[in-house]
Amino acid sequence: MKKSKIKLIAIGIILLIIILAVIISIIVSKFSKDNNIDNNMIYVNDIPQEVTVDSEDDIVLADEEGVIGILEIPKIGVSAPIKEGTDWETMKEYIGHFENSSIWEGNVCLASHNRGSLVKHYFEKINELVNGDTIIYKTVLGERTYQVVSTKEITNTDWSITENTEDKNIITLVTCIKNQPEKRFCVVAEEKI
């Protein structure tokens, strides 16, 4: 008699655990769907980015080589690939994307060398850009055309240039200034609408 009671209690506990697992699974599934209301939003650097998707395939922001986009500056003859990061290895061959800046909406902040024999120096002539000049930014998310609105010198510790903008899309280009290691040259352009 005692053995049959123990078996019944054990079976009851097992059934209770199974029922609880099913209920928890249903709740978690519903919670996940409720938090993913807009399937056309992805987050890059904690910034929401709207994406148009034609299929259910994964959204890939970089190609097989890690290139996330192309920057074109017609006035100075630049057409160059962009990779995530601003470290030496990345910027040796590519324009670097500041990881703490947006990749699409808001402020896209990019850096490149402006001289050197061992590195690509895509930004060697950005000091020739003036208000009104065109900058084109292409990614898998789309293509945007920007118009230069300011150029300025900043200190090498001024990271405010990478802060996001919520009310407009801008692109910020940054490079060193020859023989002034504590300074950077900065070009800011706003999206043409």
C-alpha positions in Angstrom: 0.0 0.0 0.0 2.7 2.4 0.9 4.6 1.6 -2.3 1.6 2.4 -4.5 1.0 5.7 -2.7 4.6 6.6 -3.3 4.3 5.7 -7.0 1.1 7.8 -7.3 2.8 10.8 -5.6 5.8 10.4 -7.9 3.6 10.2 -11.0 1.6 13.3 -9.8 4.8 15.3 -9.3 6.1 14.3 -12.8 2.8 15.3 -14.4 2.8 18.6 -12.4 6.4 19.3 -13.7 5.4 18.6 -17.3 2.3 20.8 -17.0 4.4 23.7 -15.5 7.0 23.3 -18.3 4.3 23.5 -21.0 2.7 26.6 -19.3 6.1 28.3 -19.0 6.9 27.5 -22.6 3.7 29.1 -23.8 4.2 32.2 -21.7 7.8 32.7 -22.9 6.7 32.2 -26.5 4.0 34.8 -26.2 6.3 37.2 -24.4 9.0 36.9 -27.2 6.4 37.6 -29.9 5.0 40.7 -28.0 8.5 42.2 -27.7 9.3 41.7 -31.4 6.4 43.7 -32.7 8.2 45.3 -35.6 10.1 42.6 -37.5 11.7 45.3 -39.7 13.8 46.6 -36.9 17.3 45.5 -36.0 19.6 46.9 -33.3 23.1 48.0 -34.2 25.2 49.5 -31.4 21.9 49.7 -29.3 20.4 51.9 -32.0 17.2 50.7 -33.7 17.7 50.5 -37.5 14.7 50.0 -39.8 15.2 47.5 -42.6 13.1 46.4 -45.5 13.3 42.7 -45.9 11.9 40.8 -48.9 12.4 37.3 -47.4 12.8 35.5 -44.1 16.5 35.1 -44.6 18.9 36.5 -42.0 19.8 40.1 -42.5 23.6 40.3 -43.1 25.1 43.8 -42.8 28.6 42.8 -44.0 29.7 40.8 -47.0 32.0 37.8 -46.8 35.1 40.1 -46.3 33.4 42.1 -43.6 32.7 45.2 -45.7 29.6 47.0 -44.4 29.4 49.6 -47.1 31.0 51.9 -49.7 31.8 55.6 -49.3 31.9 57.8 -52.4 33.1 61.4 -52.4 33.0 62.5 -56.1 34.8 65.8 -55.6 38.0 64.2 -54.4 37.7 60.9 -56.3 37.0 58.6 -53.3 35.2 55.3 -53.7 36.2 53.1 -50.8 35.0 50.1 -48.8 34.0 50.5 -45.1 34.6 48.0 -42.3 33.5 48.0 -38.7 36.1 49.3 -36.3 38.8 52.0 -36.2 41.8 49.9 -35.2 45.1 49.9 -37.1 44.4 46.6 -39.0 41.0 47.7 -40.2 42.1 51.2 -41.3 45.2 49.8 -43.0 43.0 48.8 -46.0 39.5 50.3 -45.3 37.6 53.2 -44.1 36.7 52.4 -40.4 33.3 52.7 -38.9 33.2 53.9 -35.3 31.5 51.1 -33.5 29.7 53.4 -31.1 28.0 55.3 -33.9 25.0 54.3 -36.0 25.3 52.3 -39.2 22.3 53.8 -40.8 19.9 56.1 -38.9 21.3 59.1 -37.1 25.0 59.8 -37.1 27.2 57.5 -39.2 30.8 58.2 -38.1 33.7 57.1 -40.3 37.5 57.4 -40.1 40.5 57.0 -42.4 44.1 57.9 -42.7 45.1 60.9 -44.7 48.7 59.9 -45.4 51.2 57.1 -45.0 53.0 54.6 -47.2 51.8 51.4 -45.3 48.1 52.3 -45.2 45.3 53.4 -47.5 44.7 57.1 -47.1 41.2 57.7 -48.4 40.8 60.9 -46.4 43.9 62.6 -47.6 41.9 65.3 -49.4 38.8 65.7 -47.2 40.2 69.1 -46.1 39.3 70.2 -49.6 35.6 69.6 -49.0 33.4 72.7 -48.6 29.7 73.2 -47.7 27.5 71.8 -50.4 29.8 69.0 -51.6 28.3 65.6 -52.0 29.0 62.4 -50.0 27.4 59.1 -50.9 27.0 56.2 -48.5 25.9 52.7 -49.7 25.1 49.7 -47.6 22.8 46.7 -47.8 20.3 48.9 -46.0 20.2 51.3 -48.9 22.0 54.4 -50.3 22.0 57.9 -48.9 23.3 61.1 -50.3 24.6 63.7 -48.0 25.6 67.4 -48.4 28.6 68.9 -46.4 27.4 71.4 -43.9 30.6 72.0 -41.8 34.3 71.3 -41.5 36.2 71.8 -38.3 39.3 70.9 -36.3 38.6 69.0 -33.0 40.8 67.6 -30.3 41.7 63.9 -30.4 39.7 63.4 -27.2 36.4 65.0 -28.5 34.2 61.9 -28.9 31.0 64.0 -29.1 31.3 63.7 -32.9 30.2 60.1 -32.6 27.1 60.8 -30.7 23.8 59.9 -32.4 21.4 62.4 -33.8 17.7 61.6 -33.5 16.2 64.4 -35.6 18.3 64.0 -38.8 20.7 61.7 -40.6 24.3 62.9 -40.8 27.6 61.4 -41.8 30.8 62.4 -40.0 34.2 61.9 -41.5 37.3 62.1 -39.2 41.0 62.0 -39.9 44.3 63.1 -38.4 45.9 66.5 -39.0 49.5 66.4 -40.2 52.1 67.1 -37.5 49.3 67.8 -34.9 48.7 64.4 -33.1 46.4 66.1 -30.6 44.0 67.3 -33.4 41.6 65.8 -35.8 39.9 67.2 -38.9 36.2 66.6 -39.1 33.6 66.9 -42.0 29.9 66.8 -41.2 27.3 66.3 -43.9 23.5 66.1 -43.7 21.3 63.8 -45.7 19.8 65.4 -48.8 16.0 64.9 -48.8 
